[in-house]
Amino acid sequence: MTKSRGYDTIKTKTRRKIHETTETAFNGTILDAMAYISTNDVRPIFFDTTMAQKRMRNEDSIEMLYLIRDSLYFDLGSVYAWTYNITWTAAELLDNSRAVNAASLFEAQLPVSQIAMDNMMELIENQ
């Protein structure tokens, strides 16, 4: 395997390593296109054909599959740990039987999350 700037060459195949380049606009465009194609082309075929028609055994299973699919989401706050403190506050409130003022607990955690988001945005903007 030979290496050059942002590329690996293995025998006769060359592949682009997005994570090792500094071409952020190019990387963003490629990742955006991949997400679009995945959402519009790959995901429907995966759920409708592969999972629902070939893997599920009954209508209840297919219905549950679509309930799960429709409730999927991507939480940036969780990925970048912006809302970690709020998640733990909610978990402790659910586990704790004593009466507390949930609104004030969450409000106290908001500045911590805002600082984490601001720091991440500053990192992104300075790249």
BAFI-3210 file (N, C-alpha, C; in Angstrom, 3 decimals, decimal comma, padded with zeros to 6 digits):
// residues 127
n [1|2|3|4|5|6|7|8|9|10|11|12|13|14|15|16|17|18|19|20|21|22|23|24|25|26|27|28|29|30|31|32|33|34|35|36|37|38|39|40|41|42|43|44|45|46|47|48|49|50|51|52|53|54|55|56|57|58|59|60|61|62|63|64|65|66|67|68|69|70|71|72|73|74|75|76|77|78|79|80|81|82|83|84|85|86|87|88|89|90|91|92|93|94|95|96|97|98|99|100|101|102|103|104|105|106|107|108|109|110|111|112|113|114|115|116|117|118|119|120|121|122|123|124|125|126|127]
n.u [000,839|000,606|000,953|-000,424|-001,135|-004,055|-004,978|-005,166|-003,452|-004,026|-002,707|-004,089|-006,201|-007,526|-008,560|-010,471|-009,730|-011,675|-011,520|-008,876|-008,218|-007,859|-009,728|-012,382|-014,804|-015,195|-015,359|-017,677|-019,603|-019,539|-020,260|-022,810|-024,130|-023,955|-025,532|-028,003|-028,539|-028,554|-030,761|-032,897|-032,707|-031,394|-032,366|-035,284|-035,386|-034,004|-035,672|-038,319|-038,067|-035,894|-036,076|-038,946|-040,287|-038,657|-037,578|-039,369|-041,987|-044,710|-047,647|-047,772|-045,095|-044,019|-045,407|-044,349|-041,685|-041,891|-042,790|-040,542|-038,667|-039,809|-039,449|-036,789|-033,987|-031,433|-029,393|-027,738|-026,963|-026,462|-024,411|-022,271|-022,057|-023,431|-025,763|-025,470|-025,401|-028,035|-029,467|-028,647|-029,704|-032,451|-032,660|-031,981|-034,105|-036,222|-035,496|-035,538|-037,537|-038,316|-039,974|-039,296|-038,342|-038,524|-038,279|-036,588|-034,248|-033,552|-033,272|-031,037|-029,099|-028,926|-027,029|-024,559|-024,821|-025,140|-022,637|-021,022|-022,045|-021,416|-018,611|-018,062|-019,082|-017,337|-014,941|-015,575|-015,974|-013,414|-011,867]
n.v [-001,166|002,144|005,561|008,751|012,261|012,303|010,024|006,471|003,862|000,699|-001,968|-001,919|-000,284|002,830|004,752|007,338|009,006|010,494|011,496|012,275|014,482|017,992|019,334|020,708|021,716|020,074|017,577|018,007|018,291|015,746|014,084|015,114|014,453|011,665|011,184|012,100|010,323|007,918|008,310|008,701|006,659|004,223|003,623|003,292|000,954|-000,858|-001,010|-001,498|-003,607|-005,483|-005,797|-005,706|-007,371|-009,638|-010,463|-010,240|-011,980|-011,726|-009,558|-007,964|-007,791|-006,388|-004,002|-003,135|-002,824|-000,581|001,304|001,533|002,429|004,910|006,326|006,814|008,943|011,458|012,670|015,456|016,739|014,646|013,275|015,140|015,626|017,793|017,913|016,207|016,652|017,480|015,226|013,433|014,746|014,479|011,670|011,218|012,540|010,890|008,553|009,296|009,535|011,689|014,863|017,407|020,533|020,383|022,124|024,211|022,760|021,885|024,366|025,336|023,756|024,515|026,683|025,304|023,460|025,299|026,573|024,398|023,930|026,389|026,324|024,135|025,110|027,234|025,832|024,519|026,700|027,792|026,092]
n.w [000,000|-000,920|000,066|-000,437|-000,434|001,194|-000,074|-000,504|-002,032|-003,023|-004,417|-007,457|-006,972|-006,052|-003,371|-001,911|001,054|003,095|005,707|006,073|004,591|003,855|002,539|003,128|002,026|-000,210|001,115|002,656|000,631|-000,582|001,612|002,133|-000,254|-000,089|002,192|001,273|-000,877|000,533|002,249|000,423|-001,523|-000,638|001,990|001,754|000,118|001,715|004,051|002,974|001,096|001,763|004,635|005,384|003,454|003,069|005,522|007,693|009,432|009,888|009,821|012,123|012,927|010,769|011,035|013,502|012,749|011,032|012,870|014,491|012,574|011,867|014,174|014,445|014,964|014,738|017,107|017,625|019,953|021,685|020,337|020,285|022,961|024,019|025,435|027,525|030,300|030,728|029,986|031,970|034,186|033,686|033,804|036,474|037,693|036,952|038,245|040,856|043,706|045,194|045,524|043,286|041,760|038,567|036,376|037,265|037,740|035,129|033,884|035,195|034,070|031,421|030,720|030,767|028,660|026,569|026,520|025,781|023,179|021,950|022,091|020,386|017,939|017,540|017,163|014,752|013,003|012,949|011,497]
ca.u [000,000|001,322|000,128|-000,172|-001,980|-005,475|-005,354|-004,475|-003,466|-003,811|-002,534|-004,492|-007,378|-007,299|-009,775|-010,360|-009,921|-012,252|-011,125|-007,501|-007,989|-008,184|-010,683|-013,631|-015,959|-015,343|-015,839|-019,060|-020,439|-019,603|-021,048|-024,189|-024,664|-024,108|-026,687|-029,200|-028,761|-028,909|-032,120|-033,896|-032,588|-031,002|-033,228|-036,562|-035,166|-033,634|-036,828|-039,484|-037,792|-035,075|-036,592|-040,382|-040,737|-037,833|-037,169|-040,469|-042,822|-046,139|-048,004|-047,419|-043,653|-043,814|-045,900|-043,363|-040,523|-042,142|-042,824|-039,144|-038,071|-040,355|-039,037|-035,343|-033,520|-030,010|-029,336|-026,421|-026,658|-025,883|-023,157|-021,230|-022,166|-023,947|-026,901|-025,172|-025,813|-029,499|-029,919|-028,455|-030,674|-033,735|-032,579|-032,037|-035,469|-037,065|-035,103|-035,688|-038,948|-038,635|-040,557|-038,334|-038,771|-037,809|-037,990|-035,402|-033,080|-033,187|-032,816|-029,670|-028,188|-028,865|-025,774|-023,489|-025,035|-024,898|-021,177|-020,510|-022,408|-020,630|-017,230|-018,022|-019,263|-016,084|-013,995|-015,978|-015,754|-011,987|-011,141]
ca.v [000,000|003,415|006,662|010,108|013,216|012,045|008,845|005,199|003,030|-000,703|-002,623|-001,037|000,486|004,035|005,202|008,636|008,970|011,793|011,984|012,730|015,617|019,315|019,913|020,603|021,942|018,834|016,548|018,309|017,997|014,287|013,530|015,545|013,624|010,302|011,173|012,248|009,062|006,914|008,556|008,595|005,455|003,010|003,358|002,661|-000,420|-001,669|-001,278|-002,045|-004,867|-006,420|-006,093|-005,991|-008,463|-010,843|-010,865|-010,263|-013,162|-011,438|-008,143|-007,258|-007,513|-005,331|-002,763|-002,738|-002,347|000,781|002,162|001,782|003,268|006,261|007,019|007,019|010,315|011,691|013,703|016,111|017,025|013,443|012,971|016,079|015,751|019,109|017,760|015,107|017,048|017,525|013,831|012,860|015,377|013,820|010,299|011,273|012,904|009,710|007,556|009,848|009,602|012,913|015,947|018,465|021,463|019,958|023,281|024,923|021,888|021,954|025,726|025,456|023,007|025,120|027,387|024,328|022,975|026,403|026,744|023,275|024,182|027,532|025,866|023,296|025,980|027,975|024,892|024,306|027,925|028,091|025,091]
ca.w [000,000|-000,951|000,555|-000,889|000,284|001,201|-000,847|-000,317|-003,228|-002,694|-005,711|-008,551|-006,591|-005,273|-002,697|-001,254|002,501|003,406|007,021|006,110|003,715|004,400|001,596|003,872|001,149|-000,980|002,033|002,985|-000,537|-000,725|002,708|001,927|-001,340|000,423|003,092|000,435|-001,593|001,530|002,723|-000,640|-002,347|000,080|003,140|001,378|-000,365|002,882|004,908|002,275|000,406|002,522|005,971|005,470|002,603|003,113|006,867|008,659|009,281|009,969|009,697|013,361|012,876|009,776|011,643|014,504|012,007|010,577|014,056|014,867|011,534|011,910|015,395|014,437|014,812|014,983|018,130|017,681|021,353|022,260|019,646|020,704|024,419|024,389|026,335|028,436|031,643|030,773|029,948|033,306|035,084|033,426|034,316|037,933|038,076|036,795|039,246|042,195|044,085|045,951|044,734|042,966|040,725|037,359|035,520|037,748|037,523|033,715|033,594|035,718|033,191|030,084|030,409|030,508|027,293|025,634|026,430|024,982|021,779|021,470|021,892|019,191|016,773|017,363|016,537|013,354|012,239|012,861|010,697]
c.u [000,892|000,375|000,562|-001,175|-003,468|-005,918|-004,582|-004,534|-003,114|-003,851|-002,971|-005,689|-006,977|-008,611|-009,487|-010,603|-010,391|-011,707|-009,696|-007,224|-008,301|-009,175|-012,083|-014,854|-016,247|-015,925|-017,306|-020,008|-020,617|-020,473|-022,525|-024,851|-024,886|-025,324|-027,985|-029,537|-029,187|-030,353|-033,158|-033,851|-032,358|-031,999|-034,581|-036,399|-034,831|-034,859|-037,954|-039,232|-037,070|-035,707|-038,059|-040,794|-039,948|-037,519|-038,319|-041,427|-044,326|-046,380|-047,657|-045,938|-043,345|-044,274|-044,898|-042,102|-040,716|-042,286|-041,410|-038,483|-038,533|-039,959|-037,524|-035,013|-032,035|-029,898|-027,931|-026,009|-026,023|-024,520|-022,018|-021,250|-022,618|-025,011|-026,703|-025,677|-027,339|-030,075|-029,783|-029,410|-032,038|-033,744|-032,664|-033,427|-036,398|-036,767|-035,408|-037,167|-039,305|-039,157|-039,512|-038,935|-037,955|-037,412|-036,738|-034,135|-032,610|-032,653|-031,388|-028,661|-028,023|-027,562|-024,607|-023,603|-024,743|-023,405|-020,569|-020,821|-021,577|-019,180|-017,098|-018,170|-018,010|-015,027|-014,306|-015,673|-014,274|-011,198|-010,801]
c.v [001,240|004,515|007,955|010,995|012,885|010,805|007,631|004,468|001,610|-001,464|-001,660|-000,151|001,684|004,440|006,495|008,454|010,349|012,341|012,506|013,914|016,912|020,031|019,826|020,818|020,686|017,731|016,762|017,975|016,493|013,678|013,899|014,695|012,188|010,192|011,259|010,932|007,967|007,070|008,275|007,294|004,188|002,657|002,751|001,217|-001,343|-002,015|-001,992|-003,412|-005,855|-006,789|-006,533|-007,217|-009,744|-011,329|-010,999|-011,415|-012,857|-009,928|-007,346|-006,889|-006,386|-003,992|-002,241|-002,201|-000,894|001,757|002,520|002,710|004,722|007,028|007,219|008,501|010,378|012,882|014,282|016,406|015,837|013,129|013,850|016,364|017,143|018,985|016,626|015,427|017,073|016,111|013,187|013,468|014,718|012,401|010,286|011,653|011,699|008,650|007,996|009,988|010,899|013,995|017,040|019,373|021,172|021,147|024,006|024,083|021,954|023,341|025,945|024,760|023,655|025,873|026,442|023,803|024,068|026,643|025,630|023,476|025,326|027,135|025,020|024,149|026,794|027,091|024,690|025,521|028,234|027,064|025,623]
c.w [000,000|-000,505|-000,108|-000,180|000,134|000,449|-000,345|-001,642|-002,804|-004,006|-006,809|-008,191|-005,737|-004,635|-001,959|000,235|002,925|004,721|007,084|005,196|004,438|003,495|002,185|002,993|000,324|-000,091|002,381|001,855|-000,713|000,374|002,587|000,842|-000,869|001,345|002,302|-000,265|-000,613|001,982|001,648|-001,431|-001,528|001,187|002,747|000,903|000,808|003,718|004,167|001,662|001,318|003,852|005,951|004,660|002,787|004,527|007,868|008,372|009,321|009,937|010,950|013,388|011,903|010,339|012,684|013,838|011,583|011,742|014,507|013,858|011,644|013,166|015,481|014,277|015,129|015,919|018,217|019,113|022,046|021,646|020,145|022,203|024,853|025,462|027,337|029,841|031,774|030,764|031,321|034,317|034,922|033,985|035,839|038,421|037,989|037,848|040,667|042,539|044,816|045,009|044,527|041,905|039,466|036,496|035,972|037,584|036,071|033,352|034,080|034,817|031,815|029,798|030,096|029,076|026,270|025,455|025,576|023,505|021,197|021,200|020,634|017,933|016,494|016,718|015,062|012,508|012,035|012,062|009,338]
res [m|t|k|s|r|g|y|d|t|i|k|t|k|t|r|r|k|i|h|e|t|t|e|t|a|f|n|g|t|i|l|d|a|m|a|y|i|s|t|n|d|v|r|p|i|f|f|d|t|t|m|a|q|k|r|m|r|n|e|d|s|i|e|m|l|y|l|i|r|d|s|l|y|f|d|l|g|s|v|y|a|w|t|y|n|i|t|w|t|a|a|e|l|l|d|n|s|r|a|v|n|a|a|s|l|f|e|a|q|l|p|v|s|q|i|a|m|d|n|m|m|e|l|i|e|n|q]
***
